[in-house]
Amino acid sequence: MSISALERSHSTIVEAMVDRMCGRAASAFGKVGPDRCREYAEAGVDALERDLASDQLDAVRAVAYTLIDGLDGEGLGFSDLRFYALTLRAEVRAALDSDPAAADLRVGVEQWFFELLLVCTMRFIAWRDEVMQRESAERSVKRLESQLDELRAAVAEKTHLLEVIRQASTPIAPVVSGILVVPLVGLFDSVRAENLTEKLLQEVSRVHAKTVILDISGVPVFDTGAAQLIIRLARTVRMLGTHVILVGMSPANARTIVALGVDLAGIKTLGTLQDGLAQALVWQQLRIGPIPK
């Protein structure tokens, strides 16, 4: 795919991005100043050009990680990430709309920004979980400093319990109205399944979710027990009248399910989280459109 039209507008897009980012005074971008904003704008345009040129989505993940890791401690909020993605998209679209030769780039550009929003969402959830745990641990250490020798055993036990809670916790992300995404990361056992089922059912009822997307790409061991627990979780959610989509299934996981004879009737399976979200949007007759100018 030729990206010459985008390359010709590279500098213009970057400078427009810097102006808009610095103009957001109350945001993390307003705090770091124009030089840092220019770095982030350059990183986004460079990544877009590389991915379009290679017809892949490899560089987009690095952009999200660079933003979140670089703005840690600057009061970063998800609204900042959304602002960055939509602003970059708007400037790129404006540049391409003014160039008739860039028509073939538009589909690839939209796919790239769709992926950027997904990656930013998932990475931000994980990052906030890490920040909360770190802050909680720091507060605990300060309270126990004066009693460190006497309470060493209690601190060790608390650290162990925090690790168990972290392993058992699973974020539930309401990415679009009526659609919940549940990324399953780490070992999935009966205790975690029970906690997640209760939490998920409450959230489904609270937001009146129409579709739940279970992403199992982060489950390292997909054995008999894990397969049965995930299927049971999906069927429980379906009892509330909610569609369930299972995504992230590897070939090895698929062979495991076939070997176990697990019945997936009524549970739609798709390859990627992007495919699952696209299907959920179709079911709800929604689509992602351009931002108003």
C-alpha positions as CSV (number, residue, x, y, z in Angstrom):
1,M,0.0,0.0,0.0
2,S,1.5,3.4,-1.0
3,I,1.7,5.8,1.9
4,S,3.2,8.7,0.0
5,A,0.1,10.8,0.6
6,L,0.5,10.3,4.3
7,E,4.2,10.9,4.3
8,R,3.8,14.2,2.5
9,S,1.5,15.4,5.3
10,H,3.7,14.0,8.1
11,S,5.0,17.3,9.5
12,T,1.7,19.1,9.1
13,I,-0.1,16.3,11.1
14,V,2.5,16.3,13.8
15,E,2.4,20.1,14.3
16,A,-1.4,20.2,14.4
17,M,-1.3,17.4,17.0
18,V,1.2,19.3,19.2
19,D,-1.0,22.4,19.1
20,R,-4.1,20.5,20.2
21,M,-2.3,18.4,22.8
22,C,-0.7,21.4,24.4
23,G,-4.0,23.3,24.3
24,R,-5.5,20.7,26.6
25,A,-4.1,22.4,29.7
26,A,-5.7,20.3,32.4
27,S,-4.5,17.0,30.8
28,A,-1.3,15.0,31.1
29,F,-0.2,16.4,27.8
30,G,-0.6,20.0,29.0
31,K,1.7,19.1,32.0
32,V,4.6,17.6,30.0
33,G,4.9,20.5,27.4
34,P,5.4,20.8,23.7
35,D,8.6,18.7,23.3
36,R,7.1,15.6,24.9
37,C,3.9,16.1,23.0
38,R,5.9,16.3,19.8
39,E,7.6,13.0,20.7
40,Y,4.2,11.3,21.2
41,A,2.7,12.8,18.0
42,E,5.8,11.7,16.0
43,A,5.5,8.2,17.5
44,G,1.9,7.9,16.5
45,V,2.4,9.1,12.9
46,D,5.5,6.9,12.5
47,A,3.7,3.8,13.7
48,L,0.8,4.4,11.4
49,E,3.1,4.8,8.4
50,R,5.0,1.6,9.3
51,D,1.9,-0.5,9.8
52,L,0.2,0.8,6.6
53,A,3.4,0.2,4.6
54,S,3.7,-3.4,5.9
55,D,-0.1,-4.0,5.9
56,Q,0.3,-5.2,9.6
57,L,-0.7,-4.0,13.0
58,D,2.6,-4.4,14.8
59,A,3.7,-0.9,15.7
60,V,0.3,0.3,17.1
61,R,0.8,-1.6,20.4
62,A,4.1,0.3,21.0
63,V,2.3,3.6,20.7
64,A,-0.2,2.8,23.5
65,Y,2.6,1.4,25.8
66,T,4.8,4.5,25.1
67,L,1.9,6.9,26.0
68,I,0.9,5.1,29.2
69,D,4.4,4.3,30.5
70,G,5.7,7.8,29.6
71,L,2.8,9.6,31.3
72,D,2.7,7.5,34.4
73,G,2.8,10.0,37.3
74,E,1.4,12.9,35.2
75,G,-2.2,12.4,36.1
76,L,-3.0,10.3,33.0
77,G,-6.6,9.5,32.5
78,F,-8.4,7.4,29.9
79,S,-9.8,10.6,28.4
80,D,-6.3,11.6,27.6
81,L,-5.7,8.4,25.6
82,R,-9.0,8.7,23.8
83,F,-8.3,12.4,23.0
84,Y,-4.9,11.4,21.6
85,A,-6.3,8.7,19.4
86,L,-9.3,10.7,18.1
87,T,-7.2,13.8,17.5
88,L,-4.6,11.9,15.6
89,R,-7.3,10.2,13.6
90,A,-9.0,13.6,12.8
91,E,-5.7,15.1,11.6
92,V,-4.9,12.1,9.5
93,R,-8.4,12.1,8.0
94,A,-8.2,15.8,7.2
95,A,-4.8,15.3,5.4
96,L,-6.1,12.4,3.4
97,D,-9.4,14.0,2.5
98,S,-7.5,16.8,0.9
99,D,-5.5,14.4,-1.4
100,P,-7.6,12.5,-4.0
101,A,-4.7,10.0,-4.4
102,A,-5.1,8.8,-0.8
103,A,-8.5,7.1,-1.2
104,D,-6.9,3.6,-0.9
105,L,-5.5,4.4,2.5
106,R,-8.7,5.2,4.3
107,V,-9.8,1.6,5.1
108,G,-6.3,0.8,6.5
109,V,-6.3,4.0,8.5
110,E,-9.7,3.2,10.1
111,Q,-8.6,-0.3,11.0
112,W,-5.4,1.0,12.5
113,F,-7.3,3.5,14.7
114,F,-9.8,0.9,15.8
115,E,-6.9,-1.3,17.0
116,L,-5.3,1.7,18.7
117,L,-8.4,2.3,20.8
118,L,-8.7,-1.3,21.7
119,V,-5.0,-1.6,22.8
120,C,-5.2,1.7,24.7
121,T,-8.3,0.4,26.6
122,M,-6.9,-2.9,27.6
123,R,-3.4,-1.5,28.5
124,F,-5.0,1.3,30.6
125,I,-7.1,-1.2,32.6
126,A,-4.0,-3.2,33.3
127,W,-1.9,-0.1,34.2
128,R,-4.6,1.2,36.6
129,D,-4.7,-2.1,38.3
130,E,-0.9,-2.0,38.7
131,V,-1.0,1.6,40.0
132,M,-3.7,0.7,42.6
133,Q,-1.8,-2.3,43.9
134,R,1.5,-0.3,44.1
135,E,-0.2,2.6,46.0
136,S,-1.9,0.1,48.3
137,A,1.4,-1.6,49.0
138,E,3.2,1.7,49.7
139,R,0.5,2.7,52.2
140,S,0.8,-0.6,53.9
141,V,4.6,-0.4,54.1
142,K,4.4,3.1,55.7
143,R,1.9,1.9,58.3
144,L,4.1,-1.0,59.2
145,E,7.5,0.7,59.2
146,S,7.5,1.3,63.0
147,Q,6.6,-2.3,63.7
148,L,8.6,-4.0,60.9
149,D,10.5,-6.5,63.1
150,E,7.5,-7.5,65.1
151,L,5.1,-7.8,62.1
152,R,7.4,-9.3,59.5
153,A,5.4,-12.5,59.3
154,A,2.2,-10.5,58.9
155,V,3.7,-8.4,56.0
156,A,4.7,-11.6,54.3
157,E,1.2,-13.1,54.6
158,K,-0.4,-9.9,53.4
159,T,1.9,-9.9,50.3
160,H,0.8,-13.4,49.6
161,L,-2.9,-12.5,49.9
162,L,-2.5,-9.5,47.7
163,E,-0.9,-11.8,45.0
164,V,-3.8,-14.2,45.3
165,I,-6.3,-11.4,44.9
166,R,-4.4,-10.0,41.9
167,Q,-4.4,-13.5,40.3
168,A,-8.1,-13.9,41.0
169,S,-9.1,-10.4,39.8
170,T,-10.3,-9.9,36.2
171,P,-11.2,-6.5,34.8
172,I,-14.6,-6.1,33.2
173,A,-14.4,-3.3,30.6
174,P,-17.6,-1.6,29.3
175,V,-16.0,-0.6,26.0
176,V,-19.3,0.3,24.3
177,S,-22.8,0.8,25.8
178,G,-24.3,-2.7,26.2
179,I,-21.0,-4.5,25.5
180,L,-18.7,-5.8,28.2
181,V,-15.2,-7.2,27.5
182,V,-13.7,-9.6,30.0
183,P,-10.0,-10.4,29.4
184,L,-9.0,-13.6,31.2
185,V,-5.3,-13.4,32.1
186,G,-3.4,-16.0,34.1
187,L,-4.5,-19.3,35.6
188,F,-8.2,-19.9,35.7
189,D,-9.3,-22.1,38.6
190,S,-12.6,-22.7,40.4
191,V,-12.1,-19.9,43.0
192,R,-11.4,-17.4,40.3
193,A,-14.3,-18.6,38.2
194,E,-16.7,-18.3,41.1
195,N,-15.6,-14.7,41.9
196,L,-15.7,-13.7,38.3
197,T,-19.1,-15.2,37.8
198,E,-20.6,-13.2,40.7
199,K,-18.9,-10.0,39.6
200,L,-19.9,-10.4,36.0
201,L,-23.5,-11.2,36.6
202,Q,-23.8,-8.1,38.8
203,E,-22.2,-5.9,36.1
204,V,-24.4,-7.4,33.3
205,S,-27.5,-6.6,35.4
206,R,-26.3,-3.2,36.3
207,V,-25.5,-1.9,32.8
208,H,-28.1,-4.1,31.0
209,A,-25.4,-5.6,28.9
210,K,-26.5,-7.3,25.7
211,T,-23.2,-8.9,24.8
212,V,-20.2,-10.2,26.9
213,I,-16.9,-10.9,25.1
214,L,-14.7,-13.4,26.9
215,D,-11.1,-13.1,25.7
216,I,-9.2,-16.3,26.6
217,S,-6.0,-15.4,24.7
218,G,-4.2,-14.7,28.1
219,V,-5.0,-18.1,29.7
220,P,-1.7,-20.0,29.6
221,V,-3.0,-23.4,30.5
222,F,-6.3,-24.4,28.9
223,D,-6.9,-27.9,30.4
224,T,-10.0,-29.8,31.2
225,G,-10.8,-27.8,34.3
226,A,-10.3,-24.4,32.7
227,A,-12.4,-25.3,29.7
228,Q,-15.3,-26.5,31.8
229,L,-15.2,-23.5,34.1
230,I,-15.1,-21.0,31.1
231,I,-18.0,-22.8,29.4
232,R,-20.0,-22.8,32.6
233,L,-19.3,-19.1,33.1
234,A,-20.6,-18.4,29.5
235,R,-23.7,-20.5,30.0
236,T,-24.5,-18.7,33.3
237,V,-24.3,-15.3,31.6
238,R,-26.5,-16.5,28.8
239,M,-29.3,-17.3,31.3
240,L,-29.7,-13.5,31.7
241,G,-30.5,-13.2,28.0
242,T,-27.0,-11.9,27.2
243,H,-25.1,-13.0,24.1
244,V,-21.7,-14.5,24.8
245,I,-18.7,-14.4,22.4
246,L,-15.6,-16.4,23.0
247,V,-12.5,-14.9,21.4
248,G,-8.7,-15.5,21.5
249,M,-8.9,-19.3,21.1
250,S,-5.7,-20.8,19.9
251,P,-5.4,-23.9,17.7
252,A,-4.2,-25.8,20.8
253,N,-7.2,-24.7,22.8
254,A,-9.6,-25.6,20.0
255,R,-8.1,-29.1,19.9
256,T,-8.5,-29.4,23.7
257,I,-12.2,-28.5,23.5
258,V,-12.8,-31.0,20.7
259,A,-10.9,-33.7,22.6
260,L,-13.0,-33.1,25.7
261,G,-16.2,-33.1,23.7
262,V,-17.2,-29.7,25.2
263,D,-20.5,-28.5,23.9
264,L,-20.3,-24.9,22.6
265,A,-23.9,-24.7,21.4
266,G,-25.2,-21.1,21.8
267,I,-21.7,-19.6,22.4
268,K,-20.2,-17.9,19.4
269,T,-16.5,-18.2,18.9
270,L,-14.3,-15.8,17.0
271,G,-10.6,-15.5,16.5
272,T,-9.7,-12.0,17.8
273,L,-11.1,-9.4,20.2
274,Q,-11.5,-7.1,17.2
275,D,-13.7,-9.7,15.5
276,G,-15.8,-10.1,18.7
277,L,-16.4,-6.4,19.1
278,A,-17.3,-6.1,15.5
279,Q,-19.9,-8.9,15.8
280,A,-21.3,-7.3,19.0
281,L,-21.7,-4.0,17.3
282,V,-23.6,-5.7,14.5
283,W,-26.0,-7.4,16.9
284,Q,-26.7,-4.0,18.5
285,Q,-26.9,-2.3,15.1
286,L,-24.1,0.1,16.1
287,R,-21.0,1.2,14.2
288,I,-17.9,3.3,14.9
289,G,-18.1,6.4,12.8
290,P,-16.1,9.6,12.3
291,I,-15.9,12.1,15.1
292,P,-17.8,15.4,14.5
293,K,-15.6,18.3,13.2
